[in-house]
C-alpha cells in the first residue's frame, strides 16, 4: 500500500519533482470507488522565466493557483475541451508545476483527466489533505527517459528545447509523440 505524499515532498522544485513523480500513484475517489494509476509521463513548468509556463505573463485569475504552496492542484481547460491536471510544487509565491501527461493505460493529459474524472472543480484543492484527489508513493522506482516538452512551439528556443518531459521506460506505456 502506498503512502500519501506530504507537504515537504511537494515543497521541492518542479525541476526535481517532474522526474521523481514518475512511478507514483495518482489516486482519485469517485462514485465507483478509488482509482489508482501509476504516473508514466510528466512535464515540468518552472516559474515566470519559463516561456512555456502559464505564469510567464505574470499572475492572472487563471494562473493564481500556480503561485500557491506546493501540493495544490492546478486544473485548467485546454482548447476549450480538456481539463489538464498539474501538481503545483515549490514555495508559495513562486509559480511552478508538473503536468501529469500520462498514467498507465492512458497516454495524453486529456485522457488522464477524463479517465479519472478530474475536472476544474478540483482546481486549487490541497493534494495533501483532499479526500478526492491525491498522490501516493508505494516505493516503485521505474526507469525513465527525458525529452523535449510537447505543444509549446510558442516558447523561446531555450525553453522549447529543454529536456523537462519525463517518460517511463515501460513497454506497456506509449507516450504521445511530438
C-alpha positions, 0 to 999 in steps of 0.5 A: 500500500502506498503512502500519501505524499506530504507537504515537504515532498511537494515543497521541492522544485518542479525541476526535481519533482517532474522526474521523481513523480514518475512511478507514483500513484495518482489516486482519485475517489469517485462514485465507483470507488478509488482509482489508482494509476501509476504516473508514466509521463510528466512535464515540468513548468518552472516559474515566470522565466519559463516561456512555456509556463502559464505564469510567464505573463505574470499572475492572472485569475487563471494562473493564481493557483500556480503561485500557491504552496506546493501540493495544490492542484492546478486544473485548467481547460485546454482548447476549450475541451480538456481539463489538464491536471498539474501538481503545483510544487515549490514555495508559495509565491513562486509559480511552478508545476508538473503536468501529469501527461500520462498514467498507465493505460492512458497516454495524453493529459486529456485522457488522464483527466477524463479517465479519472474524472478530474475536472476544474472543480478540483482546481486549487484543492490541497493534494495533501489533505483532499479526500478526492484527489491525491498522490501516493508513493508505494516505493516503485522506482521505474526507469525513465527517459527525458525529452523535449516538452510537447505543444509549446512551439510558442516558447523561446528556443531555450525553453522549447528545447529543454529536456523537462518531459519525463517518460517511463521506460515501460513497454506497456506505456506509449507516450504521445509523440511530438 
